[in-house]
Amino acid sequence: MDDATSPASLLQEGFHIKQWTTGQVAKLRNVSVRTLRYYDQINLLTPSSRDDSGKRYYSENDLFQLEKIIILKSLSLPLEDIRRLLVKLSYKQILISHYNYLQDQQSKLQTSISNTASLINMIDLEESLSWERVNGLVQQSQKSAKKWIDYFEEDEKTFIQQAIPNLSSNDETAQLYISLLRRIKWCIRHDIKPESDEGSKIGAALIELSNESFQGNEHLMEAFWDVRKKPAGETGLYPISEDVMEFVERCISYDSD
């Protein structure tokens, strides 16, 4: 840069150049002054200008370069790789890569949230929950998640995924199903028959809830119930014991008579 186009000469001629000191940049982007000086030292981010005393001044282009560095660092890249990518990738390209990274992190976080919700609901369903039981259910869920959906036609999949209760969900419908399952287990423990008044109430509640979930689509209700009765290892659905399944069938049948 010659004297005629230096920041000092441009300012003398009335041009205003937006510049930031090291301290200002550190505060703006929550980066330590020490880090900025280190980037300058290794020629990763060199300030566009200095005054006669050696004070660093960063331009707007420098700040965009810093943004690229911050984003690439968030991807856990070493500084040498960052140095190479700074030259090859535009700010937009780096933003896109960061967006994809965040989407992946969001997916992992959502999976963790779903697994945690499943465990909470399992505790509600199981009186005593051993570690082997938890570990087996989690591994089964990871290996065969949503495998049950393959039993349905393509045009049915979206609807039925939204309709059925899911242990990984804490919505009202899932909680109602969990509550009914707990009532059924209580009845079984106390030798209360599906044909009893309590069994009839449970059957009526199950029918009403199923109608609401499946919007009265009896074909899909029957199809899902057939899948529900298959072994959990084959479908990936939360395992329900045979005595619970029998109770459900009998109380629904009795309530429908």
C-alpha positions in Angstrom: 0.0 0.0 0.0 1.6 3.3 -1.1 1.2 6.6 0.9 -1.6 7.9 -1.4 -3.9 5.0 -0.5 -2.8 4.4 3.1 -5.5 4.7 5.8 -3.9 7.9 7.1 -3.9 9.6 3.7 -7.5 8.5 3.0 -8.7 9.9 6.3 -6.9 13.2 5.5 -8.8 13.3 2.2 -12.1 12.9 4.0 -12.7 9.2 3.5 -14.0 7.3 6.6 -12.6 3.7 6.9 -14.3 1.6 9.5 -11.7 -0.1 11.6 -11.6 -1.9 14.9 -8.8 -2.3 17.5 -7.8 -5.6 18.9 -9.7 -4.9 22.1 -12.8 -3.9 20.2 -12.8 -7.1 18.1 -12.2 -9.2 21.2 -15.3 -7.7 22.9 -17.4 -7.9 19.7 -16.8 -11.6 19.1 -16.0 -12.8 22.6 -12.5 -13.8 21.5 -9.5 -13.1 23.8 -6.9 -10.5 22.8 -4.3 -13.2 23.4 -6.0 -15.4 20.7 -6.1 -12.6 18.2 -2.5 -11.8 18.7 -1.6 -15.5 18.3 -3.6 -15.6 15.0 -1.6 -12.6 13.9 1.7 -14.3 15.0 1.0 -17.4 12.9 -0.4 -15.4 9.9 -3.8 -16.9 10.2 -5.5 -13.5 10.7 -3.3 -10.5 10.1 -4.8 -7.0 10.8 -5.0 -4.9 7.7 -3.1 -2.0 9.2 -1.1 -0.7 12.1 -0.3 2.8 13.3 3.2 4.1 13.9 3.2 2.7 17.4 2.4 -0.8 16.1 -1.3 -0.8 17.3 -3.4 -3.3 15.2 -6.5 -2.2 13.3 -8.9 -4.7 11.8 -11.0 -4.0 8.7 -14.4 -5.3 7.8 -12.8 -7.9 5.6 -10.7 -9.0 8.5 -13.8 -9.5 10.6 -15.4 -11.7 8.0 -12.1 -13.7 8.0 -12.4 -14.0 11.7 -16.0 -15.2 11.4 -14.9 -17.9 9.0 -12.2 -19.0 11.5 -14.7 -19.1 14.4 -17.1 -21.2 12.4 -14.4 -23.6 11.2 -13.1 -24.0 14.8 -16.6 -24.9 15.9 -16.3 -27.9 13.5 -13.3 -29.0 15.6 -10.9 -28.5 12.7 -7.2 -27.9 13.5 -5.7 -24.5 12.7 -3.7 -25.8 9.8 -6.8 -27.2 8.1 -8.6 -23.9 8.8 -5.7 -22.0 7.1 -6.2 -24.1 3.9 -9.9 -23.8 3.9 -9.9 -20.0 4.4 -8.4 -19.6 1.0 -10.6 -22.2 -0.8 -14.0 -21.5 0.7 -16.2 -18.4 0.6 -18.0 -17.2 3.7 -21.3 -18.6 2.3 -19.8 -22.0 1.7 -18.5 -22.1 5.3 -21.9 -21.0 6.6 -23.5 -23.9 4.6 -21.1 -26.4 6.1 -21.8 -25.0 9.6 -25.6 -25.2 8.9 -25.2 -28.9 7.9 -23.1 -29.5 11.1 -25.8 -27.9 13.3 -28.5 -30.0 11.6 -26.6 -33.1 12.4 -26.1 -31.9 16.0 -29.8 -31.2 16.2 -30.6 -34.7 15.0 -28.3 -36.2 17.6 -29.8 -34.0 20.3 -33.4 -34.9 19.3 -32.4 -38.6 19.4 -31.1 -38.1 23.0 -34.3 -36.3 24.0 -36.4 -39.1 22.5 -34.3 -41.8 24.3 -34.6 -39.9 27.6 -38.4 -39.5 27.2 -38.6 -43.2 26.5 -36.8 -44.0 29.7 -39.0 -41.7 31.7 -42.1 -43.4 30.2 -40.6 -46.8 30.8 -40.2 -46.0 34.5 -43.9 -45.0 34.6 -44.8 -48.3 33.0 -42.5 -50.6 34.9 -42.7 -51.1 38.7 -39.1 -52.2 38.9 -36.7 -51.4 36.1 -33.4 -53.3 36.0 -30.4 -52.0 34.2 -30.5 -55.1 31.9 -34.1 -54.2 31.0 -33.2 -50.5 30.2 -30.1 -51.5 28.2 -32.0 -54.1 26.2 -34.8 -51.7 25.3 -32.4 -48.9 24.4 -30.3 -51.2 22.1 -33.4 -52.7 20.6 -34.8 -49.2 19.8 -31.5 -48.1 18.2 -31.2 -51.3 16.1 -34.8 -51.5 14.8 -36.3 -48.1 15.3 -39.3 -47.6 13.1 -39.0 -51.0 11.5 -42.7 -51.6 12.2 -43.5 -48.9 9.6 -42.4 -51.2 6.8 -45.6 -53.2 7.3 -47.7 -50.3 5.9 -48.2 -48.9 2.4 -46.3 -45.7 1.4 -49.4 -43.6 1.5 -50.2 -44.8 5.0 -46.8 -44.3 6.6 -47.0 -40.6 7.3 -50.4 -40.8 8.8 -49.8 -43.8 11.0 -46.5 -42.4 12.3 -48.3 -39.4 13.6 -51.3 -41.4 14.9 -49.7 -44.0 17.0 -48.5 -43.4 20.6 -44.7 -43.4 21.0 -42.7 -43.9 24.2 -40.2 -41.2 23.0 -43.0 -38.6 23.0 -44.3 -36.8 26.1 -47.5 -35.6 24.3 -50.9 -36.0 25.8 -51.9 -39.0 23.7 -48.8 -40.9 24.7 -49.4 -40.2 28.4 -53.1 -41.3 28.1 -52.0 -44.7 26.6 -49.3 -45.1 29.3 -52.0 -44.4 32.0 -54.3 -47.0 30.5 -51.5 -49.6 30.3 -50.7 -48.9 34.0 -54.4 -49.4 34.9 -54.4 -52.7 32.9 -51.3 -53.9 34.8 -52.9 -53.0 38.1 -56.0 -55.0 37.1 -53.9 -58.0 36.3 -52.0 -57.9 39.6 -55.3 -57.7 41.5 -57.0 -60.4 39.4 -59.6 -57.9 38.1 -61.1 -59.4 34.9 -61.3 -57.6 31.6 -65.1 -58.2 31.7 -65.4 -56.3 35.0 -66.7 -52.7 35.3 -63.1 -51.4 35.5 -62.1 -53.5 32.5 -65.1 -52.1 30.6 -64.1 -48.6 31.4 -60.6 -49.3 30.2 -61.9 -50.9 27.0 -64.2 -47.9 26.3 -61.2 -45.5 26.9 -59.0 -47.4 24.6 -61.6 -47.5 21.8 -62.2 -43.7 22.2 -58.5 -42.9 22.2 -57.9 -45.2 19.2 -60.7 -43.5 17.3 -59.2 -40.1 18.0 -55.7 -41.2 17.1 -56.6 -42.9 13.9 -59.5 -40.5 13.0 -61.9 -43.4 12.8 -59.9 -45.2 10.2 -60.8 -48.8 11.2 -58.6 -50.4 8.5 -55.4 -48.7 9.9 -56.5 -49.5 13.4 -56.8 -53.1 12.7 -53.6 -53.2 10.6 -51.6 -51.5 13.4 -53.1 -53.8 16.0 -52.0 -56.8 14.0 -48.5 -55.4 13.9 -48.7 -54.6 17.6 -49.3 -58.3 18.4 -46.1 -59.4 16.6 -42.9 -60.0 18.6 -41.2 -56.7 19.7 -37.9 -58.0 18.3 -39.5 -58.2 14.9 -41.2 -54.8 14.9 -39.0 -52.6 17.2 -42.1 -51.5 19.1 -42.1 -51.3 22.9 -42.7 -54.8 24.1 -46.1 -55.5 25.8 -46.5 -58.7 27.7 -49.0 -61.4 26.5 -51.2 -61.0 29.5 -51.6 -57.3 28.9 -52.3 -57.9 25.2 -54.9 -60.5 26.1 -56.5 -58.1 28.6 -56.7 -55.4 26.0 -58.3 -57.7 23.4 -60.9 -59.0 25.9 -61.9 -55.7 27.4 -62.3 -54.1 24.0 -64.3 -57.1 22.7 -66.4 -57.1 25.9 -67.1 -53.3 25.6 -67.9 -53.7 21.9 -70.6 -56.3 22.5 
